[in-house]
Amino acid sequence: MLAKYFAAHALAQATGGNVTHLVADQDTGDPLSIDVPVRGAPDNPWSLRVEQLRFGDAPDPETPLCRAPPVEADRVRDEYGIAETLRASVRADSLAEQVTRANASLLGGLLPSAESLFASQLAQTDRFREMVSRLFEDAPRAHESYNRAVRAHPDARMRPLGRDDARGLELPLWHVDSRGRRAPLFSTDERPADVLPRAVLLSAFVRAHCCDVSIVGTGGAQYEPIAEAWLGDWLAYDLAPAFVVSADVRLDLVPRLETPASAATSAWRAHRARHDPSLVGDHARAARKAELLARLKQADDRAERSRLYRVMHGLLDEYRLAHADELARFTREADDARGRVDGSRIASRRDWAWPLYPHGQIERLRDEIRSAISPPTA
């Protein structure tokens, strides 16, 4: 999210444009908790676990965030300032607006202020109501065109719109019922007053009517080709261009990242070392084992093969006793590597809530994006 914000403001500054943050408050979800990394054993820098920091009860999973009420955030131990900014925004009209205000407050020292445009507000405009009317009136073409666009982009893993024998064709719209929960709309349903766009329709509508450029992240990017193909086919619309902006910024949690491949190498070495004296530098026993193996392959007599086999394993027992400390070290290294993989898996995450990152790290990201979009003039 933060990379998109930085890119939008840098592009606006470079072109003399304005920034508007689109808030998809027709979505459901739980914005009142974040994952935080927590250290385990103090003597092991790779010992990490993930805990949840919760600021209030999760909203109803079927209620869009534009209909969920704001909360009086719990007074949890929160060194990031999130709970405080949520409490300061408790008079918002919805949970979506409360979280948006809190985020804007936390961003205050990093970015200029910008307007927020909520999907639920767009849904109240005359232009959007016109789009809803066209969807109902031209449902067969809109439905088929939408599904054709979805099928043309299987990597997006979007579900085609369905159909119901009693209710007709499914439309890319949500209806909010009397309990505040959202439900899909179909072409023969009575047209309700409270309608919200679904993801592809929101993207298509914004790019058709609300902006000159749309900046999206990797999550939203999956909708953009479908939106373009759908409205281009159905209504012959050319949408404003969309650009994907993303950044991999990780918290500095471990001395280095351990990959599963390197851990597998350590495990292989620990196993191999029990059978290969050369791995600990015992070349004499390694040569003796190679000699015994060669004689085993050449021996035709079963009793002789059995004798050579016992001699070789006696040699390995002797070797393991002589080098017990080195072999134990290999085993410890393999065990430690497996532990480092678990910690590295947590440390390699790029989806922590942005207030968890050090301020200087966030500033560097902002400056790098700004420089990439609007490099300094000579």
PAPA-918833 format. One record per residue (C-alpha): residue in one letter; x, y, z. Coordinates in pm, 1 decimal. Example, Ala and Ser with C-alpha at 12.3 -4.5 7.8 and 13.67 -1.06 7.14 Angstrom:
BEGIN
> A, 1230.0, -450.0, 780.0
> S, 1367.0, -106.0, 714.0
END
This chain:
BEGIN
> M, 0.0, 0.0, 0.0
> L, 267.5, 249.2, 99.5
> A, 461.9, 209.5, -224.7
> K, 146.8, 299.1, -419.4
> Y, 96.9, 612.0, -210.7
> F, 455.9, 724.2, -259.3
> A, 438.1, 663.5, -633.9
> A, 109.5, 850.7, -669.7
> H, 238.5, 1155.8, -487.0
> A, 568.2, 1151.8, -679.2
> L, 382.7, 1129.2, -1009.9
> A, 145.2, 1408.2, -911.4
> Q, 436.4, 1629.9, -811.1
> A, 615.7, 1559.1, -1139.7
> T, 310.0, 1627.9, -1357.3
> G, 120.1, 1889.9, -1160.9
> G, -162.0, 1649.5, -1086.4
> N, -365.1, 1570.3, -776.6
> V, -376.5, 1253.1, -571.3
> T, -691.7, 1078.5, -456.9
> H, -674.5, 762.9, -248.1
> L, -942.8, 512.9, -348.7
> V, -1080.2, 322.6, -48.6
> A, -1247.7, -4.8, -140.5
> D, -1488.5, 10.1, 151.6
> Q, -1732.5, -221.9, -21.7
> D, -1493.8, -498.9, 84.6
> T, -1526.2, -711.1, 395.2
> G, -1234.6, -795.6, 620.0
> D, -1074.7, -730.0, 954.9
> P, -869.4, -408.3, 969.1
> L, -852.9, -415.4, 1348.3
> S, -561.7, -652.8, 1388.9
> I, -208.7, -679.9, 1258.8
> D, 58.5, -948.1, 1272.8
> V, 372.8, -858.9, 1464.4
> P, 699.4, -1054.2, 1484.8
> V, 806.8, -1150.7, 1836.0
> R, 1146.6, -1282.4, 1945.9
> G, 1166.0, -1616.2, 2124.2
> A, 1487.6, -1745.6, 2277.4
> P, 1706.9, -1442.6, 2359.6
> D, 2026.8, -1624.7, 2262.5
> N, 1895.7, -1726.4, 1918.4
> P, 1845.1, -1437.7, 1672.9
> W, 1647.0, -1666.4, 1439.1
> S, 1396.1, -1758.2, 1708.2
> L, 1083.2, -1575.2, 1594.0
> R, 710.9, -1621.6, 1612.8
> V, 414.6, -1418.9, 1490.5
> E, 156.3, -1282.0, 1728.4
> Q, -160.3, -1088.0, 1657.1
> L, -204.9, -738.2, 1791.5
> R, -575.6, -663.9, 1806.6
> F, -729.4, -318.4, 1852.4
> G, -1096.6, -418.7, 1871.2
> D, -1344.3, -692.7, 1794.0
> A, -1344.4, -813.6, 1434.2
> P, -1640.4, -687.1, 1231.9
> D, -1905.4, -920.2, 1092.8
> P, -1729.4, -1106.0, 808.8
> E, -2028.9, -1050.4, 577.6
> T, -2064.7, -677.8, 646.8
> P, -1886.2, -437.2, 409.6
> L, -1653.6, -202.1, 593.0
> C, -1859.7, 98.1, 480.1
> R, -2145.2, -38.2, 693.8
> A, -1938.4, -155.3, 991.0
> P, -1945.5, 96.3, 1279.3
> P, -1628.1, 260.4, 1412.6
> V, -1484.6, 119.3, 1732.7
> E, -1335.4, 256.3, 2051.1
> A, -995.7, 96.0, 2001.3
> D, -867.8, -115.4, 2289.4
> R, -586.5, 32.5, 2494.9
> V, -335.6, -234.2, 2405.7
> R, 40.9, -203.3, 2437.2
> D, 107.2, -44.0, 2101.4
> E, 435.4, 131.3, 2037.5
> Y, 331.9, 200.2, 1679.0
> G, 64.1, 459.8, 1757.5
> I, -212.6, 270.7, 1576.0
> A, -454.3, 239.0, 1867.9
> E, -417.0, 607.1, 1955.9
> T, -495.7, 723.3, 1601.3
> L, -794.6, 487.0, 1584.4
> R, -933.4, 634.2, 1906.4
> A, -881.1, 985.5, 1769.3
> S, -1091.8, 890.3, 1463.6
> V, -1376.9, 721.5, 1649.3
> R, -1634.8, 978.7, 1528.1
> A, -1600.0, 859.1, 1169.3
> D, -1911.9, 741.7, 987.5
> S, -1783.0, 387.5, 936.4
> L, -1502.2, 155.6, 1031.5
> A, -1354.5, 206.0, 683.5
> E, -1344.7, 581.7, 733.3
> Q, -1201.2, 543.4, 1083.8
> V, -914.6, 325.3, 961.0
> T, -854.4, 556.2, 663.6
> R, -832.6, 861.5, 890.3
> A, -600.3, 680.5, 1129.3
> N, -373.3, 576.5, 844.6
> A, -365.7, 932.1, 707.6
> S, -272.2, 1061.4, 1052.3
> L, 17.1, 815.0, 1080.7
> L, 134.0, 913.3, 731.3
> G, 128.6, 1283.5, 814.7
> G, 503.1, 1333.2, 833.3
> L, 575.6, 1128.2, 523.6
> L, 332.2, 1254.6, 259.8
> P, 121.3, 1558.0, 177.6
> S, -245.2, 1521.6, 259.7
> A, -471.8, 1379.7, -9.2
> E, -843.8, 1331.7, -59.6
> S, -991.9, 989.0, 1.7
> L, -1260.1, 859.0, -233.3
> F, -1471.9, 579.6, -90.5
> A, -1633.5, 319.2, -314.7
> S, -1955.2, 362.8, -117.6
> Q, -1952.2, 734.2, -206.4
> L, -1899.6, 657.7, -574.7
> A, -2199.0, 427.9, -558.9
> Q, -2420.8, 726.3, -468.8
> T, -2328.0, 931.3, -776.9
> D, -2554.7, 975.0, -1077.7
> R, -2284.8, 837.0, -1306.9
> F, -2263.2, 514.1, -1111.1
> R, -2641.9, 481.1, -1099.4
> E, -2636.8, 511.6, -1477.4
> M, -2388.3, 224.1, -1490.1
> V, -2614.5, 16.4, -1264.4
> S, -2911.0, 85.9, -1495.5
> R, -2709.7, -26.9, -1798.5
> L, -2610.0, -345.7, -1619.9
> F, -2974.4, -433.6, -1552.2
> E, -3101.3, -325.3, -1892.3
> D, -2824.5, -494.6, -2090.8
> A, -2761.0, -783.3, -1853.6
> P, -2707.1, -1060.8, -2115.6
> R, -2435.4, -871.1, -2302.5
> A, -2274.4, -733.7, -1986.7
> H, -2272.2, -1079.6, -1826.3
> E, -2130.2, -1260.9, -2128.1
> S, -1868.0, -991.5, -2191.5
> Y, -1759.4, -998.3, -1827.4
> N, -1721.7, -1375.8, -1827.7
> R, -1536.7, -1370.2, -2157.6
> A, -1286.0, -1128.0, -2003.6
> V, -1248.0, -1348.1, -1696.0
> R, -1187.6, -1657.7, -1906.8
> A, -926.7, -1471.0, -2111.9
> H, -722.7, -1405.3, -1794.9
> P, -712.0, -1733.5, -1598.9
> D, -404.5, -1626.5, -1400.7
> A, -622.0, -1374.8, -1216.0
> R, -822.1, -1666.1, -1069.6
> M, -1141.9, -1465.3, -1083.4
> R, -1473.1, -1647.3, -1069.1
> P, -1705.4, -1595.0, -1366.6
> L, -2046.8, -1450.5, -1289.5
> G, -2307.4, -1719.7, -1239.4
> R, -2672.8, -1757.8, -1320.8
> D, -2974.2, -1865.3, -1120.2
> D, -3286.7, -2028.7, -1259.9
> A, -3510.9, -1807.8, -1049.2
> R, -3312.1, -1483.9, -1035.3
> G, -3142.7, -1466.3, -1373.6
> L, -2786.9, -1355.0, -1442.2
> E, -2545.8, -1259.6, -1165.7
> L, -2426.1, -898.7, -1192.2
> P, -2095.3, -747.5, -1065.5
> L, -2285.4, -568.5, -789.1
> W, -2345.2, -611.0, -419.3
> H, -2673.2, -542.7, -245.1
> V, -2662.8, -452.8, 125.6
> D, -2955.5, -614.8, 304.2
> S, -3149.1, -494.0, 606.4
> R, -2893.9, -652.4, 842.4
> G, -2610.3, -460.4, 678.6
> R, -2470.1, -767.8, 506.6
> R, -2381.0, -777.0, 140.8
> A, -2524.1, -1024.8, -107.4
> P, -2490.9, -1065.1, -486.0
> L, -2745.0, -908.5, -720.5
> F, -2908.8, -1084.7, -1014.0
> S, -3066.4, -942.4, -1326.1
> T, -3429.6, -1013.8, -1230.4
> D, -3397.1, -889.8, -871.6
> E, -3587.6, -580.1, -775.2
> R, -3335.3, -300.0, -810.3
> P, -3243.8, -184.5, -455.9
> A, -3135.2, 164.2, -358.5
> D, -2827.0, 45.5, -169.1
> V, -2590.9, -102.9, -428.9
> L, -2213.0, -136.4, -416.6
> P, -1962.8, -222.5, -692.1
> R, -1768.3, -543.8, -686.9
> A, -1392.6, -535.8, -743.9
> V, -1373.2, -545.0, -1124.7
> L, -1658.3, -298.9, -1166.1
> L, -1498.8, -59.1, -916.9
> S, -1168.9, -67.3, -1103.8
> A, -1339.5, -25.7, -1441.1
> F, -1562.2, 258.6, -1324.1
> V, -1279.8, 455.4, -1161.9
> R, -1056.8, 423.3, -1466.4
> A, -1343.7, 516.6, -1698.6
> H, -1472.9, 821.0, -1511.4
> C, -1255.0, 931.6, -1219.5
> C, -885.3, 949.7, -1301.8
> D, -614.4, 1002.0, -1559.4
> V, -387.1, 733.7, -1414.2
> S, -457.9, 449.0, -1174.1
> I, -178.7, 312.0, -954.4
> V, -240.6, -34.0, -812.6
> G, -50.1, -295.3, -618.3
> T, 5.7, -658.6, -704.9
> G, -325.5, -757.1, -547.8
> G, -539.2, -509.6, -738.4
> A, -342.6, -566.1, -1058.0
> Q, -527.1, -892.6, -1119.2
> Y, -849.5, -700.0, -1186.0
> E, -709.6, -447.3, -1432.0
> P, -678.6, -659.9, -1750.3
> I, -1026.3, -799.3, -1687.6
> A, -1169.6, -449.9, -1638.7
> E, -1007.5, -332.0, -1962.7
> A, -1125.7, -631.8, -2165.5
> W, -1476.6, -619.7, -2019.2
> L, -1560.0, -251.2, -2070.8
> G, -1371.7, -242.5, -2398.5
> D, -1584.7, -527.6, -2530.4
> W, -1917.8, -437.0, -2372.7
> L, -1918.8, -55.0, -2397.0
> A, -1618.4, 17.9, -2621.1
> Y, -1460.4, 218.9, -2338.9
> D, -1092.0, 305.5, -2330.1
> L, -985.8, 312.2, -1966.2
> A, -723.2, 533.5, -1810.7
> P, -386.6, 353.4, -1788.8
> A, -307.7, 151.1, -1479.1
> F, 42.3, 99.3, -1341.6
> V, 151.8, -159.9, -1088.2
> V, 374.5, -34.9, -807.5
> S, 509.7, -270.2, -544.5
> A, 808.2, -285.2, -310.9
> D, 978.1, -562.0, -117.6
> V, 1084.0, -405.8, 212.0
> R, 1162.6, -640.7, 496.4
> L, 1213.8, -586.4, 864.8
> D, 1571.0, -640.6, 985.0
> L, 1492.5, -939.1, 1205.0
> V, 1769.6, -1197.4, 1145.1
> P, 2142.3, -1177.4, 1067.0
> R, 2078.7, -1341.5, 730.0
> L, 1802.3, -1530.4, 553.1
> E, 1838.6, -1907.9, 553.2
> T, 1680.3, -2074.8, 252.3
> P, 1530.2, -2424.9, 258.0
> A, 1792.6, -2523.7, 0.2
> S, 2082.4, -2425.5, 226.2
> A, 1918.5, -2603.9, 519.8
> A, 1883.2, -2914.5, 303.7
> T, 2254.8, -2891.3, 222.2
> S, 2336.3, -2881.2, 594.5
> A, 2113.5, -3183.7, 656.0
> W, 2278.2, -3371.5, 368.9
> R, 2625.6, -3287.8, 504.2
> A, 2533.9, -3409.3, 854.6
> H, 2407.9, -3739.2, 713.9
> R, 2692.1, -3780.2, 464.9
> A, 2960.3, -3707.0, 723.2
> R, 2864.9, -4020.7, 919.6
> H, 2958.9, -4228.8, 616.7
> D, 3237.0, -4024.9, 453.9
> P, 3550.3, -3963.6, 668.5
> S, 3688.9, -3719.6, 412.0
> L, 3429.9, -3458.0, 517.5
> V, 3614.5, -3415.1, 848.3
> G, 3959.1, -3443.6, 689.2
> D, 4023.3, -3809.2, 786.2
> H, 4164.6, -3904.2, 447.7
> A, 4335.4, -4219.9, 571.0
> R, 4008.3, -4379.6, 680.9
> A, 3835.3, -4244.0, 369.2
> A, 4096.1, -4421.1, 153.0
> R, 4061.8, -4742.2, 358.3
> K, 3679.5, -4733.1, 313.0
> A, 3718.2, -4681.2, -62.6
> E, 3955.3, -4979.9, -77.3
> L, 3707.5, -5199.9, 113.8
> L, 3422.3, -5092.6, -114.6
> A, 3626.6, -5179.8, -422.5
> R, 3706.5, -5525.7, -279.6
> L, 3339.1, -5575.4, -191.4
> K, 3239.5, -5514.7, -552.6
> Q, 3498.7, -5763.7, -677.5
> A, 3436.4, -6040.4, -418.5
> D, 3240.8, -6339.7, -549.5
> D, 3242.9, -6538.2, -227.0
> R, 2948.3, -6462.1, -2.9
> A, 3143.4, -6522.6, 316.8
> E, 3421.9, -6291.3, 199.6
> R, 3168.6, -6018.6, 113.8
> S, 3015.7, -6053.9, 461.4
> R, 3359.5, -6027.8, 623.9
> L, 3453.9, -5718.0, 424.4
> Y, 3118.2, -5559.0, 508.7
> R, 3181.6, -5611.5, 883.7
> V, 3532.2, -5471.9, 853.3
> M, 3404.7, -5161.3, 676.0
> H, 3138.0, -5096.0, 938.4
> G, 3391.6, -5152.0, 1211.6
> L, 3605.3, -4888.7, 1040.3
> L, 3307.5, -4647.6, 1034.7
> D, 3233.8, -4714.4, 1404.7
> E, 3595.3, -4640.1, 1484.9
> Y, 3583.2, -4325.2, 1270.5
> R, 3260.6, -4200.1, 1434.7
> L, 3406.9, -4248.0, 1779.5
> A, 3726.7, -4069.1, 1686.4
> H, 3542.0, -3774.3, 1535.0
> A, 3234.5, -3762.1, 1757.7
> D, 3273.0, -3390.5, 1824.9
> E, 3294.5, -3297.0, 1455.7
> L, 2995.6, -3517.3, 1366.9
> A, 2793.6, -3369.3, 1651.8
> R, 2878.1, -3024.3, 1520.5
> F, 2743.7, -3117.6, 1176.3
> T, 2423.1, -3242.2, 1337.9
> R, 2385.3, -2923.8, 1542.1
> E, 2442.6, -2713.7, 1231.2
> A, 2171.1, -2906.8, 1046.9
> D, 1927.8, -2864.4, 1337.4
> D, 2014.4, -2494.7, 1364.3
> A, 1966.7, -2449.1, 989.7
> R, 1617.2, -2595.4, 1012.0
> G, 1542.8, -2348.7, 1291.0
> R, 1687.4, -2063.6, 1087.3
> V, 1456.9, -2153.5, 798.1
> D, 1152.1, -2110.8, 1022.7
> G, 1278.6, -1775.1, 1146.8
> S, 1380.6, -1668.0, 797.2
> R, 1035.3, -1751.6, 665.5
> I, 893.5, -1498.3, 911.2
> A, 1171.9, -1246.9, 848.1
> S, 1123.4, -1263.4, 471.7
> R, 761.5, -1149.1, 489.8
> R, 691.0, -826.5, 299.7
> D, 334.7, -773.5, 417.5
> W, 380.5, -637.5, 769.6
> A, 170.6, -332.6, 851.7
> W, 381.2, -36.0, 748.2
> P, 393.0, 132.6, 1094.5
> L, 609.3, -160.4, 1210.5
> Y, 897.9, -44.9, 992.6
> P, 1158.7, 201.9, 1122.6
> H, 1089.1, 556.5, 1010.4
> G, 1422.2, 582.8, 830.0
> Q, 1350.2, 269.4, 627.8
> I, 1014.3, 411.4, 516.6
> E, 1174.5, 743.3, 424.0
> R, 1434.2, 565.8, 210.8
> L, 1160.3, 380.3, 26.2
> R, 974.8, 707.4, -35.0
> D, 1288.5, 877.6, -164.6
> E, 1382.1, 585.8, -391.2
> I, 1036.5, 581.1, -549.1
> R, 1034.4, 957.8, -584.8
> S, 1376.4, 948.2, -752.5
> A, 1270.5, 669.2, -989.0
> I, 959.4, 857.3, -1100.8
> S, 1099.2, 1207.8, -1104.0
> P, 1480.6, 1194.7, -1115.8
> P, 1660.5, 1514.2, -1012.5
> T, 1754.9, 1746.2, -1295.7
> A, 2120.1, 1827.8, -1358.0
END
